[in-house]
Amino acid sequence: MTILKYQCRTGRPLPLTRDGLAKILERSPLEILSFEAWKRNCAHMCIEAPSVQVTRSTEKMFFGQQFREGTGYDFCLMNK
């Protein structure tokens, strides 16, 4: 599975590596760590469904969405 995380504000996919995220200064350490955790657990998470609805505040934290940035994110799982 390839994980795509799009930021609607820029319309560009964010990099999937810790180094790539670290180069974006506005990313918090919690977001970087959360995104790494999501990558490592994607196989377990996608067993029930090919996509995940991000609605609750805990899910937003886990998927790397910062509260101060609103709801301008879209998350999806796609096959390679």
Backbone as CSV, one residue per row, in Angstrom:
resi,resn,N_x,N_y,N_z,CA_x,CA_y,CA_z,C_x,C_y,C_z
1,MET,0.847,-1.191,0.000,0.000,0.000,0.000,0.884,1.243,0.000
2,THR,0.457,2.221,-0.744,1.134,3.508,-0.732,0.250,4.489,0.006
3,ILE,0.833,5.183,0.950,0.059,6.122,1.753,0.224,7.509,1.181
4,LEU,-0.885,8.172,0.924,-0.854,9.523,0.394,-1.506,10.451,1.393
5,LYS,-0.835,11.527,1.704,-1.396,12.527,2.607,-1.364,13.855,1.870
6,TYR,-2.522,14.349,1.495,-2.580,15.583,0.738,-2.945,16.749,1.644
7,GLN,-2.281,17.852,1.435,-2.629,19.072,2.152,-3.399,19.943,1.177
8,CYS,-4.678,20.143,1.465,-5.545,20.834,0.521,-5.076,22.267,0.257
9,ARG,-4.403,22.848,1.211,-3.967,24.230,1.059,-2.986,24.381,-0.102
10,THR,-2.102,23.419,-0.277,-1.107,23.504,-1.340,-1.405,22.553,-2.488
11,GLY,-2.170,21.504,-2.229,-2.482,20.544,-3.267,-1.337,19.624,-3.614
12,ARG,-0.287,19.615,-2.796,0.865,18.753,-3.055,0.913,17.622,-2.042
13,PRO,1.266,16.393,-2.454,1.417,15.310,-1.483,2.637,15.541,-0.597
14,LEU,2.473,15.268,0.681,3.589,15.424,1.605,4.519,14.225,1.481
15,PRO,5.801,14.393,1.747,6.742,13.271,1.665,6.431,12.209,2.711
16,LEU,6.800,10.973,2.419,6.464,9.857,3.300,7.587,9.493,4.253
17,THR,8.676,10.243,4.258,9.804,9.914,5.117,9.924,10.909,6.255
18,ARG,10.535,10.463,7.342,10.738,11.355,8.486,11.608,12.547,8.094
19,ASP,12.639,12.308,7.294,13.514,13.398,6.870,12.754,14.419,6.037
20,GLY,11.874,13.912,5.160,11.100,14.824,4.333,10.184,15.703,5.153
21,LEU,9.553,15.108,6.169,8.681,15.897,7.027,9.481,16.867,7.880
22,ALA,10.689,16.465,8.283,11.505,17.318,9.144,11.926,18.589,8.428
23,LYS,11.999,18.545,7.093,12.404,19.723,6.339,11.318,20.788,6.304
24,ILE,10.076,20.414,6.620,8.978,21.372,6.669,8.934,21.935,8.084
25,LEU,9.356,23.176,8.248,9.542,23.736,9.586,8.236,23.854,10.361
26,GLU,7.109,24.027,9.694,5.850,24.205,10.410,5.277,22.896,10.932
27,ARG,5.873,21.768,10.592,5.419,20.481,11.113,5.920,20.294,12.542
28,SER,5.018,19.854,13.413,5.403,19.630,14.801,6.014,18.240,14.947
29,PRO,6.845,18.034,15.968,7.385,16.689,16.233,6.289,15.650,16.438
30,LEU,5.157,16.064,17.049,4.043,15.130,17.251,3.464,14.685,15.915
31,GLU,3.357,15.614,14.973,2.814,15.251,13.667,3.749,14.298,12.935
32,ILE,5.044,14.560,13.001,6.018,13.683,12.355,5.938,12.280,12.948
33,LEU,5.909,12.192,14.288,5.842,10.899,14.958,4.529,10.185,14.651
34,SER,3.426,10.938,14.642,2.124,10.340,14.361,2.071,9.780,12.954
35,PHE,2.677,10.498,12.015,2.660,10.031,10.633,3.495,8.766,10.486
36,GLU,4.611,8.697,11.216,5.425,7.477,11.195,4.636,6.304,11.774
37,ALA,3.918,6.541,12.871,3.120,5.481,13.487,2.034,5.005,12.526
38,TRP,1.422,5.926,11.817,0.382,5.559,10.853,0.975,4.714,9.732
39,LYS,2.153,5.060,9.242,2.781,4.270,8.186,3.053,2.849,8.668
40,ARG,3.516,2.709,9.903,3.874,1.392,10.421,2.637,0.530,10.681
41,ASN,1.503,1.164,10.942,0.297,0.411,11.276,-0.719,0.374,10.139
42,CYS,-0.324,0.821,8.937,-1.300,0.934,7.852,-1.878,-0.421,7.464
43,ALA,-1.073,-1.474,7.509,-1.570,-2.797,7.127,-2.665,-3.258,8.075
44,HIS,-2.478,-2.993,9.361,-3.497,-3.369,10.342,-4.744,-2.512,10.193
45,MET,-4.543,-1.221,9.933,-5.666,-0.294,9.870,-6.539,-0.533,8.642
46,CYS,-5.962,-1.000,7.537,-6.727,-1.121,6.296,-7.352,-2.497,6.120
47,ILE,-7.317,-3.344,7.149,-7.921,-4.668,7.039,-9.439,-4.550,6.887
48,GLU,-10.062,-3.652,7.658,-11.517,-3.545,7.639,-12.021,-2.763,6.432
49,ALA,-11.290,-1.728,6.015,-11.745,-0.884,4.911,-10.537,-0.265,4.221
50,PRO,-10.669,0.038,2.920,-9.540,0.639,2.199,-9.306,2.107,2.530
51,SER,-10.240,2.728,3.232,-10.055,4.129,3.612,-10.517,4.326,5.047
52,VAL,-10.046,5.380,5.664,-10.349,5.647,7.066,-10.934,7.038,7.193
53,GLN,-12.092,7.149,7.836,-12.692,8.452,8.089,-12.000,9.098,9.284
54,VAL,-11.507,10.305,9.102,-10.853,11.026,10.190,-11.841,12.055,10.712
55,THR,-12.488,11.717,11.834,-13.542,12.589,12.349,-13.317,12.995,13.801
56,ARG,-12.808,12.092,14.618,-12.654,12.389,16.043,-11.326,13.069,16.319
57,SER,-11.258,13.790,17.422,-10.050,14.547,17.745,-8.851,13.633,17.959
58,THR,-9.069,12.451,18.534,-7.949,11.529,18.731,-7.423,11.018,17.398
59,GLU,-8.335,10.771,16.451,-7.904,10.338,15.127,-7.127,11.438,14.430
60,LYS,-7.569,12.679,14.609,-6.867,13.799,13.987,-5.450,13.912,14.530
61,MET,-5.281,13.666,15.826,-3.942,13.696,16.404,-3.110,12.540,15.861
62,PHE,-3.709,11.344,15.784,-2.974,10.167,15.318,-2.563,10.302,13.861
63,PHE,-3.435,10.894,13.039,-3.147,11.024,11.621,-2.349,12.281,11.304
64,GLY,-1.912,13.005,12.325,-1.025,14.133,12.090,-1.709,15.441,11.788
65,GLN,-2.994,15.555,12.037,-3.678,16.811,11.768,-3.608,17.692,13.002
66,GLN,-3.038,18.873,12.853,-2.927,19.789,13.972,-4.211,20.598,14.075
67,PHE,-4.658,20.817,15.306,-5.922,21.509,15.525,-5.887,22.938,14.989
68,ARG,-4.752,23.611,15.115,-4.669,25.006,14.688,-4.782,25.154,13.180
69,GLU,-4.584,24.047,12.445,-4.654,24.112,10.991,-6.033,23.759,10.445
70,GLY,-7.004,23.556,11.316,-8.357,23.300,10.861,-8.538,21.930,10.249
71,THR,-9.435,21.848,9.287,-9.775,20.559,8.688,-9.341,20.497,7.228
72,GLY,-8.254,21.122,6.878,-7.816,21.171,5.487,-6.988,19.988,5.049
73,TYR,-7.295,18.795,5.542,-6.523,17.615,5.170,-7.430,16.533,4.603
74,ASP,-6.887,15.735,3.706,-7.606,14.585,3.169,-6.662,13.390,3.197
75,PHE,-7.121,12.278,3.750,-6.277,11.098,3.906,-6.859,9.946,3.093
76,CYS,-6.018,9.168,2.445,-6.517,8.019,1.702,-5.429,6.965,1.573
77,LEU,-5.850,5.742,1.325,-4.945,4.631,1.042,-5.187,4.188,-0.394
78,MET,-4.110,4.033,-1.159,-4.244,3.602,-2.544,-3.245,2.496,-2.836
79,ASN,-3.628,1.576,-3.696,-2.702,0.521,-4.111,-1.589,1.104,-4.962
80,LYS,-0.421,0.438,-4.946,0.692,0.911,-5.759,0.375,0.734,-7.240
